Structure formats: structure tokens, C-alpha cells
Amino acid sequence: MILRISAILFFISFSIQFFAQDKKIDRLEMLYDQGNYKIVLRKSDKLLRNEKYKSHPSPILFKALSEYQLSKSNERFSSSNAIYDYEQFLKLDSIFYYQKAYSNYIYDMQLGIANEIRTLYEKGEKEKAKIKYDSFVRLFGNVAKFDELIITEVKVTPTENLTPEVPLTTSKIREGVINEAKKHIGTPYKYGGVSTSGFDCSGFTQYVFSKNGKQLPRTATLQGETYKEIKLSKVQPGDLLFFGKSKNNISHVGIVISNGDKEPLTMIHASTSRGIMISNVDADTYWKPKLQFAATVLEP
């Protein structure tokens, strides 16, 4: 009985220490949201030297995330160090509380490493890609098979009733994109997914446009870099919306299905929680702040 009470008291003490709101941890998150990765790296390092925080999962996680973000554009920083720190975070977060609490930040890192694997493979560095994939699985679990991650193209199958001699007008292609996208509402989210068995966000947009004769790059980042940016007030059904921490850090893409004076800005996209779904961007407190820009694959 005494042991049981001691265990309960220990858990309560542990919960208060780790899960209570902490201004220093909150500041790390705020700075990370703002893209101040060097400051986050420095402050998280400082916290980890403090006895109170050295076993806290949050500082080591933000250290890993910020170093990973910096490694993408600065050779002074190492993705290998970021991976090592993330593994230390996993050991501290044995009950998965922080992995759930910071899942959006972690997902950005997950996407980034998946893109590294794909890039290495495309460059012909297949062994390096497989080694990187081993790290990917170790960090995030077997969420996608290697063959699924390295797919860069979707084969185009002829659209039904499409007569090759009669080119479709832009408006017809837009209509075809929306009709094709809506066919897949409810299809589950699948990391690396590019088929009707499951899609990720850019796999979905690539698939839908391929069905209408348009080949898109594989990732949300490349799709955003490839096509002409347009004003949000000018977007039409069939255009693309890009989301992320900044224009240079895109992590999600969706297809516009409505926009105008009498209609809210809505999109159809691959949501990690509900699969293919329609979201009202104007009214969504999660997606609206993350909307960075729109782009068109099609001429007006």
C-alpha cells in the first residue's frame, strides 16, 4: 500500500514538473515558430546545462528541430547531430506526450528527411538513400516503405472520354481537377502515398493533376517553386494553396475548390487526421495562419 501511494505521488510530481506550463519552454516554441532557429539552438543548449531542464524532453527536441532546420541551408550545422539529439528526445519522451504535443513540428522534420531520401535516390546515390531511410525508420517508425518514398512520378492514365484531337479548355481542366479530387474524399492519409490506397498532401495534388494531363513535381516545396504565384484574391478552383512557417519553408499543399465574394476560400487536401477532406481555410484557425501563398498550374 505504501509503495503504491509512493508511486502515485511520484507520478503526480513528475506530471507537475514536466507538463505544467513553463515560460522558458513556451519562449522556445514561440521563437521556433518565428523561424529564429539559431536563437532556439543557443537557448535550448543553455537550458540543457541547467539541472532543472537536462532531463526535460522539450529543450532537446527544440535543439534537434532547430539544428535540422539550420542544416538545410548552412553547412556549419549537421543533420546528423539533429538526428542524434532527436533520438535522445525519444528516450526522454517514453510516454509519447511531447511527440503528440509537438507533432506538427516533428512532421516538418519527417517531411524534410523524406525529401532528402528522395533527392539522394534521384541523384543516383542509392546506398546513401537507404542509409538515410534506416535513420528515418528509427526516428519515426515504419510509416512509409522505401519504395513509396522514392516515387517521383505518377503515371498518367487517360481521362475517360478524352478525345486527343480536341484539346480541353482551361476551364474544363479546372472542372476535371475538382471532380477528380472530390472522388477521393475519405481516402486515408498515408505518408509517402501517391495512390488511391492512401495519399500524402503532395501525392494527392500530383495524382489529381496527372489524371487531367498535368505532371506536377513530387513534393509540396517543389510544386510551390515550379508554378506562378498569384494573389489570393485571384485564385480560382483548381489552383494550389501552400502552407508552412514561411514561403521558404512549405510543408503542405491543397487544391482550391471555391473562392469569391459570396464563397469562402476552401480547399480539398490530404489531412493527416482525416485523409482527403474539404476545409474552409478562411474559418480554420489552424490552416489560415499557415497559408503562405497560392499558385496556378493553369493559365487563367
VODO-65614 format. One record per residue: x, y, z of N, C-alpha, C, O in turn. Coordinates in steps of 0.02 Angstrom, whole numbers, plus 32768, in hexadecimal, padded with zeros to 4 digits. Layout:
BEGIN
XYZXYZXYZXYZ;...
# end
This chain:
BEGIN
802A7FC48000800080008000802C803F80008020806F7FDB;805F803E802B808D8078802F80B180827FED80BB80BB7FD7;80C580497FCE80E8804E7F8D80BA806B7F5880CF80927F2D;807B80567F5B804B806E7F29804180B97F30803F80DE7EFE;803980D17F6E803081197F7A806E813F7F64806981757F47;80A981237F7180E881447F5D80EB814A7F118102817D7EF6;80D581157EEE80D681167EA580A7814C7E8A80B7816F7E5B;806C81527EA9803B81847E94805781CA7E9E805181F67E73;807581D47EDA809282167EE980CA82287EB980D282617EA4;80F281F57EA7812982007E78810D82157E34812782437E14;80D881F37E1E80BA82037DDD809D824A7DDC80A4826E7DAC;807C825D7E14806082A07E19809882D47E16809383067DF3;80CE82C77E3C810882F47E3B812682F97DF68138832F7DDF;812D82C07DD5814882BD7D91811D82E67D618136830B7D37;80DA82DD7D6780AC82FF7D3A80AF834B7D4480AF83717D13;80B283617D8380B583A97D9080F583C67D7480F383FC7D56;812C83A37D7D816D83BC7D66817183C07D1A818A83F17CFE;8157838C7CF8816183877CB0812883A67C87813583C17C51;80EB83A37CA080B383B77C76809783FC7C87806F84187C61;80AD841A7CBF8096845D7CD080B2848F7C9E80E884867C82;808C84C57C9580A384F87C6680E485187C8080EA85267CBB;811285217C548154853B7C66816685737C36816785697BF9;817285AF7C50817E85EA7C2681BC85E17BF981BC85F87BC0;81F085C07C13822C85B67BEB822085867BB1823A85917B7A;81FA85527BBE81E985237B8881BA85457B5681C1853C7B19;818A856B7B70815C858F7B44818285C07B16817185C97ADC;81B685DF7B3281DD860E7B0A820385E97AD3820986027A9B;821D85AE7AE2823D85867AAE820E85797A75822085807A3B;81D185657A86819F85567A52818E85947A298189859179EC;818685CD7A4C8176860B7A2981AE861E79F881A1863079BF;81EC861B7A108225862C79E5822B85FC79AA823C86117972;821E85BC79B68220858B798081EA859A794C81F785977910;81AE85AB7964817885BD7936818B85F8790B817785FC78D1;81B28626792781C6866279038201865678D48216868278AF;821D861A78D68255860978AA8299861F78C582CA8622789F;829D862F790682DC8644792483048608793B830F85FE7977;831A85DF790C8336859E791D837985A379428387857A796F;83A385D4793183E385DB795483D885EE799D83FC85D579C9;83A8861979A98399862C79EF837E85F17A15839085E57A4F;835185CA79F48335858F7A15836C855D7A26836D85407A5D;839B855479F883D285257A0383FC853B7A3F840E85137A6A;840A857B7A42843385967A79840F85917ABC842C857D7AEE;83CF85A37ABC83A985A27AFB839A855B7B13839B854E7B4F;838D852E7AE4838084E97AF983C084CA7B1583BD84A37B45;83F984DA7AF7843A84C27B12844484DB7B59845A84B67B85;8434851A7B64843C85387BA7840E85167BD9842385077C11;83D085087BC683A284E77BF383B984A07C0583B1848A7C3E;83D7847E7BD483ED84397BE0842884367C11843784017C2C;8449846E7C1B847F84707C4D8465847F7C938489847D7CC5;8424848F7C968403849D7CD583E7845C7CF283C684367CCF;83F584507D3283E184117D52839684047D4B838083CB7D44;836E84397D4D832684337D4A830E84197D0782DB83F77D03;833384297CD2831A841B7C8E834183E37C6A832D83CF7C33;837783CB7C8783A1839C7C61837D835A7C51839183377C23;834983497C778322830C7C6982DD831C7C4D82B282F07C48;82D2835B7C3C829283707C20829283657BD582C283797BB4;825F83447BB9826083357B71825F83727B43827A836F7B0B;824083A97B59823683E17B2B827684037B12827D840D7AD6;82A684147B3E82E284357B258309840C7AF2832184267AC0;831083CB7B00833683A17AD18311839A7A8F833083947A5A;82CD83997A9282A783967A5482B183D57A2B82BE83D279EF;82AB84107A4A82B3844E7A2582FA84587A0D8306847779DA;832A843C7A33836F843D7A1B8375841579DB8394842B79AA;835783DA79DA835A83AE799F833683CE7964835183CF792C;82FB83E9797082D48406793A82F68443791C82F9844B78DF;8311846F7947833084AC792E8371849C7908837F84BB78D5;8398846C792283D5845B78FE83C5843B78BB83E88447788A;838F841478B9837D83F678798369842D7847837D842B780D;8341845D785D832D84937831836A84BA7818836E84CB77DD;839984C8784483D584EC7831840184C47801842284E177D5;840284837809842D845877DF841784597796843F8448776A;83D9846C778983C0846C774483DE84A4771A83DE84A076DD;83F784D8773C84128510771684578527772D847385567710;84738506776084B3851C777B84DE84DF778C84CB84B777B7;851684D9776B8541849E77748561849B77B9857B846777CC;855F84D177DF857A84D17823855084A57851856884907886;85138497783E84E68470786884DB842B784884DD8424780B;84D083FA787384D083B5785C848C8393786784728395789F;8471837578338433834F783B844183107864841482F77886;847F82F77862849082BC788B848C82CC78D5847482A478FD;84A4830878E8849E831E792E84548325794284418313797A;842C833F791383E58348792083C48304792C839A82FC7959;83D682D3790383BA828F790983CF8271794C83A68251796E;840E827A79608426826079A083FE827F79DA83E8825C7A07;83F482C179D883CF82E37A0D838682CC7A0E836882C57A44;836A82C179D3832582AA79D1831E826579F182EC82567A12;8350823B79E7834F81F87A07835281FE7A53833381D77A77;837882307A6C837A823B7AB4833682537ACD832082407B04;8315827C7AA582D282927AB682A282577ABC827A82547AEA;82A682287A8D827A81EE7A8F828381C57ACF825381AA7AEA;82C181C17AE682CE819C7B2482AE81BF7B608295819E7B8E;82AE82027B60829082277B97824482287B948223822B7BC8;822982257B5881E082297B4F81C381E37B4981A481D27B16;81CD81BA7B7C81BA81747B78816E81697B77815781347B62;8147819B7B8E80FF81937B8E80DF81B97B5380A181BF7B50;810781D17B2580F081EF7AE680C982317AEF80A882477AC0;80CD824F7B2A80A7828C7B3580BE82C47B07809682E57AE7;810082CF7B04811B83077ADF811A82FA7A94811783297A6C;811E82BB7A81811882AB7A3980D382BF7A1F80CD82D579E6;80A182B77A49805D82CC7A35805683187A39803983377A0D;807083347A6F8069837D7A79808B83A57A42807283DA7A2F;80C4838D7A2A80EB83B179F780EA838D79B4811A8392798D;80B5836979A680B2833F796A80BB8366792980D8834D78F9;80A183A5792780A783CC78EA80F083DE78DB810583DD78A1;811683F0790F815D84007905818383C178F081AE83C478C4;8174838B79118196834C79018187833678BA81B2831B7897;8149834278A58135832F7861815E8354782D816E833977F8;816E8393783B819883BA780C81DC8398780381F6839477CB;81F98381783A8239835F78378232831C7811825D830977EA;81FC82FB781E81EE82BB77FD81E982C577B18206829E778B;81C582F9779C81C083097755820483197737821583047700;822C8340775D826D83557744829B831A773882BD83177705;829D82EB776782C882B0775F82AF8284772682D782677701;826D827F771E8251825976E68267827876A4827782547674;826782BA76A0827D82DC766382C782D1765682DC82CB761D;82EF82CE768C833782C076848341827B7666836A82717639;831A824B767E831F82067663830E82067619833181E675F1;82D98229760782C4822B75C182F9824D759583078237755E;8316828475AF834982A875898387827E757E83A2827C7547;839D825C75B383D8823175AD83CC81FA757883F881EC7550;839281DE757A838281A8754A838281C37503839B81A274D5;836481FE74F98361821C74B683A6822C749B83B1822B745F;83D5823C74C9841A824B74B48442820B74A6847C820F7491;842481D274B18447819374A6846D817974E2848F814674DE;8466819C751C848981887558845B815A75818443816B75B7;844F811F7565841D80F27580843080D575C4840580CD75EF;847080C675CF848680AB760F847D80DF7647846780CF767E;848F811E7638848681537669843C815D76798429816B76B1;84138156764583CB815E764F83B18127767E8387813476A8;83CA80EB767683B480B376A083CC80BC76E883A880AC7717;840980D676F1842380E3773483F98119775683E881137791;83E8814D773083BE8183774B83798168775C835A817D778D;836081397733831E811C7741831F80F4778282EE80F477A7;835780D27790835D80AD77CF835680DD780A833680CD783C;837481187804836E814B783983258163783E830B816D7875;8306816C780582C081827802829381527829826A81677851;829B8111781D827380DE783E828280DD7889825480D578B2;82C180E5789B82D480E478E182B5811F790782A381187941;82AE815778E6829381937906824781947907822981A5793A;8228818178D081E0818B78C881B7814B78C1817A814E78BC;81D9811278C181B580D478B781AD80C4786D81C180EC7842;8191808B785F8189807678198149809377FB811B806F77E8;814880D777F6810C80F977DD810680F7779180D181027775;813D80E9776F813C80E37726817580B6771081AD80BA772A;8167808B76E0819A805F76C581CA8088769A81B980BC767F;8207806E7693823A8091766C8222809E7625822B80D4760A;8204806B760681EC807275C181B880A975BA81B380C97586;819080B375EE815D80E775EC817C812D75F18165815C75D1;81B08133761981CF8174762281F4818C75E481F781C975D8;820F815F75BD8239817475858211817E7544822E81917511;81CF8172754681A6817D750A81A681C874FB819681F07526;81B881D974BE81BA822074AB818782317475817A826C7468;816981FF74568138820C742280FC81DF742B810081A87446;80C481F77413808781CF7410807781C373C6807481F373A0;806E818673B3805E8178736D80198194735C7FE9818C7382;801681B573237FD781D3730E7FAE819E72EA7FC4817E72BB;7F70819673017F42816A72DE7F11819672B97EFC81C972D3;7EFE8183727C7ED281AE72557E9181BD72787E7281917295;7E7D81FD72767E3D821072937E0581F372687E0981F4722B;7DD281DA728A7D9A81BC72657D7A81F072367D72822A7248;7D6881D871FA7D46820171C87D6F823C71AF7D54826B7193;7DB1823A71BA7DDB827071A27DEF8261715A7E0D822E714C;7DDF828F712D7DF0828770E77E3182AC70DA7E3282EA70DE;7E67828970C97EA982AA70C27EA982E2708F7ECD83137098;7E8082DC705A7E81830F70257E628351703B7E6C8384701B;7E3C835070727E19838C70887E3583A070CD7E1F83857100;7E6383CF70CF7E8183E3710F7E4C83FF713F7E1F8423712A;7E5283EE717E7E24840871B07E33845171BE7E6E846571BF;7DFF847971C87E0984BE71DC7E2184C072257E19848F724A;7E3E84FA72387E558501727E7E1C84F772AE7E2584D772E2;7DE18513729F7DA9850C72CD7D9484C372D47D8184AE730A;7D98849C729D7D87845672A07DBA842F72CA7DA8840172EF;7DF9844272C47E2D842172EC7E22843073367E2784047361;7E12846F73457E038482738B7DC9845873A67DCB843E73DD;7D958452737E7D5B842B73917D6F83E1739C7D5983C173CB;7D9983C8736F7DB0838373757DD9837873B47DD3834473D4;7E0383A973C57E2C83A474027E00839F74407E0B8375746B;7DCE83CB74447DA183CB747E7D79838A74827D73836C74B8;7D5E837474497D36833674487D6182FA745D7D4A82CF7483;7D9E82F874447DCB82C074557DDC82C274A07DDB828F74C2;7DEC82FE74B97DFE830575007DC682ED752E7DD282CB755F;7D888300751D7D4F82EF75487D4082A475487D21828B7577;7D55828175147D4A823875127D6D8216754D7D5981DF7561;7DA1823575687DCB821475997DC0822A75E07DE6821A760D;7D8A825175EB7D7A826676307D738229765C7D4F81FA764B;7D95822A76947D9281F176C37DCC81C076BB7DD7819676E6;7DF181C576837E2C819A767A7E5D81A976B37E6A81E376C0;7E78817776D37EA38183770D7EE481A576FC7EFD81A076C4;7F0081C9772D7F4281E677267F7681AE772C7F7081827756;7FA881B177007FDF81827704801F81A676F5802681C476BF;804E81A47723808D81C8771980B181AB76DC80BC816F76D8;80C281D776AD80E181C0766F80AF81A5763C80C3818F7606;806E81A8764D803B81897622802E81B075E3802781ED75E4;8029818C75AB801C81AC756A7FE6818675437FE1818E7506;7FBF815E75667F8D813675437F4C8136756B7F48815175A2;7F188117754E7ED68118756D7ED380EE75AD7EA080F075D0;7F0780CA75BD7F0980A675FD7F1C80D576367F1380C47670;7F36811076257F49814276577F75817876397FA08169760F;7F6B81B7764E7F9081EF76337FB18218766A7F96821B76A2;7FEB8236765B8000826F76837FED82AD765C7FD082A87626;7FFC82E976767FE0832676587FF6833076107FCD833C75E4;8037832C76048050833875C0804582FC7592804083047555;804282C075B08031828575887FEA828B756C7FDD82767534;7FBD82A975947F7882B3757F7F7482E675467F5382D97514;7F94831F754E7F90835275197FB1833874D97F98834474A2;7FE8831474E1800A82F974A57FDD82C774817FD782C87444;7FBC829C74A87F908269748A7F55828974667F468278742D;7F3482B974877EF882D9746B7F0982FC74297EE582F673F8;7F40832274297F52834673EC7F6A831673B57F5F8324737A;7F8982DF73C87F9F82AF73957F63829173707F6882817335;7F2C828B73937EEF827173747ED182A273427EA68291731A;7EEA82E073457ED3831373177F0B832C72EA7F09836472D1;7F3D830072E17F71830E72B07FA7833E72C57FCE8356729C;7FAC834C73077FDF837A7320800D835673517FF6833B7383;804E83567343807E8336736E809B836873A080BC8398738C;8090835D73E080AB8387741480E88366743480ED83297434;8117838E744E814E837274758134834C74B180F9835474C3;815D832474D1814682F875068137831A754881088306756B;815E834C755B81578368759F813383AB759E813083CE756B;811683BE75D880F583FE75DF8125843775D28113846975B2;8162843175EB8195846575E181A28471759781A284AA7580;81AE843B757281BC8442752A8180845A75048187848174D4;8145844575178109845E74F6810384AA74FF80F084CE74D1;811284C1753C810F8509754981438530752381378569750F;817D8512751881B3853374F581A8853374A981C3855E7486;818285037490817C84F974488148852774278151853D73EF;81128535744B80DA8557742B80D385A0744080EA85B57475;80B285C6741580AC860F741C8082862274588048860D745E;809F864A7484807A866274BE8045869574A8805286BE747C;800B869174C67FD586C074B67FB886DD74F77FC086C0752D;7F96871574F07F768734752A7F3E870875447F1A86E9751D;7F37870675867F0286DD75A37EBD86F3758C7E8F86CA7585;7EB58733757F7E75874C75677E64873475207E2B8738750B;7E97871C74FD7E8D870774B77E8886BB74AE7E7F86A37476;7E8F869574E47E90864C74DC7E4D863274C47E18864D74D5;7E5185FD749D7E1685DC74827E17859274947E4B857874A6;7DDE8571748F7DDE852874997E128506746D7E1685157431;7E3884DA748A7E6D84B874647EB284D6746F7EE484B8745A;7EB6851074917EF7852C74A37F10850A74E47EEB84E47503;7F4D851874F67F6C84F875307F78852A75687F898564755C;7F6F851375A67F7F853A75E17FB9851976057FBB84DC760C;7FE88542761D80248528763E802885427685801C857D7693;8039851576B3803A852476FA807D8512771980A184E67700;808F8535774E80CE8527777180DF856077A080B7858C77AC;811C855E77BA8134859177E8814685D277C38143860877DF;815985CB7783816B8604775A816885EE7711815D85B47702;8172861E76E48171860D769C81AA85DE768A81A785B97659;81DF85E076B2821985B676A48218857576CD8247854E76CB;81E1856A76F081DC852D771A819585117714816D85137743;818684F776D8814384DD76C9813D849476DE816A846B76D1;81068484770080FC843F771880BA8421770480AD83E67712;808E844876E2804C842D76D08032845076928041848A7686;8009842C766B7FEA844776307FA3842C76287F9683F27639;7F76845676107F31844276047F18846075C37F38848D75A7;7EDF844875AB7EC2845F756C7E85848A757C7E58847575A1;7E8384C675607E4B84F4756A7E0C84D775497E0F84C07510;7DD484D8756E7D9584C4754F7D6284FD754E7D3084F97529;7D6E853275767D42856C75707D6585A9758B7D9285A575B5;7D5185E375717D6C862375887D44865B75677D318655752D;7D36868F758C7D1186C6756F7CEE86F075A37CF386E275DF;7CC98723758C7CA6875075BA7C71872C75E37C67873A761E;7C4F86FC75C27C1886DA75E37C2B869575FE7C038673761E;7C69868175EF7C7F863F76057CC18645762B7CED866C7619;7CC9861E76607D08861F76857D3E85FC765C7D3085D7762D;7D7C8608766F7DB485E476517DB6859E766E7DC3859576AA;7DA8856C76457DA88527765C7DD884FE76327DE7851075F8;7DF084C8764E7E1E849C762A7E0E845476387DEF8443766B;7E238429760B7E2183E176177E6A83CA761C7E9483DE75F4;7E7883A1764F7EBE8391765D7EC2835076857E908335769C;7EFF8338768D7F0C82FB76B47F1E830F76FB7F5683267708;7EEF830777287EFA8316776E7F1682D977927EFF82A17787;7F4782E477BD7F6582AB77E07F338288780E7F39824D781B;7F0182AE78277ED1829178567E94827278357E7A823F784D;7E7D828F77FD7E3F827877DF7E45826477967E1282557775;7E818262777B7E89825077357E72828777077E7582C27718;7E59827476CC7E4382A6769B7E0382C676B47DD182A476C1;7E05830876BB7DCC832D76D77DCA837476BB7DFA838B769C;7D92839576C67D8B83DB76B27D8F840776F17D7083F87723;7DB7843C76ED7DBF846A77257DB084B177107DC384C776DA;7D8E84D6773B7D82851D77317DBE8542774D7DC4854A778A;7DEB855777227E29857677387E1C85B8775D7E3D85C6778F;7DEB85DE77457DDC861F77647DC7861777AD7DD4864377D6;7DA785DF77BE7D8C85D678017DB685A7782B7DA5859A7865;7DEC858C780F7E13855A78327E4C857A78597E798598783A;7E4B8575789A7E7E859678C47EC2857378BF7EF5859078D2;7EC3853678A57F048514789C7F23852678597F5D85397856;7EFB852178227F18852B77E07F1F857477CC7F50858677AB;7EF1859F77DF7EF385E577C87F35860877DA7F52862977AF;7F4E860278197F8D8624782A7FC9860878047FFC862A77FE;7FC485CA77EC7FFC85AA77CB7FFC85B3777F802B85A0775D;7FC685D077657FC185DB771C7FF6860E77067FF78646771F;802285FA76D78058862476C1804B8644767C805686807673;8032861D764D80248638760B7FFC860675E17FF385CD75F4;7FE5861F75A97FC185F575797FE885F57537800D86237529;7FDE85C175107FFE85BC74CF7FCF8599749E7FA3857374B3;7FD985A6745F7FAE8587742D7FD8855A73FE800E856C73E7;7FBC851F73F27FD984F173C27FBF8501737C7FDD84EF734A;7F858522737B7F60852E733D7F5E8578732D7F6085A37359;7F59858772ED7F5185CC72D87F0B85E572EB7EDD85BC72EF;7F03862572F87EC28640730B7E8E863072D67E53864372DE;
# end
